[in-house]
């Protein structure tokens, strides 16, 4: 069962100056989106950031679409 978006993408003023991040990491939604926009594949992003999951990348895209 996948976690709801609000449990995957969080914003805490104490983490990365309040930017939205993937819960349990300091990986910002902005970073994920920049990498995708630059042509990196989800597989390459996952390889570079082993704490991420495919679900987290999908959550980043969903968050961006909603905001």
Secondary structure, DSSP 8 states (H G I E B T S, - for coil): ----HHHHEE--TTSGGG--EETTS--BHHHHHHHHHTT--HHHHHHH-TT--HHHHHHHHHHHHH-
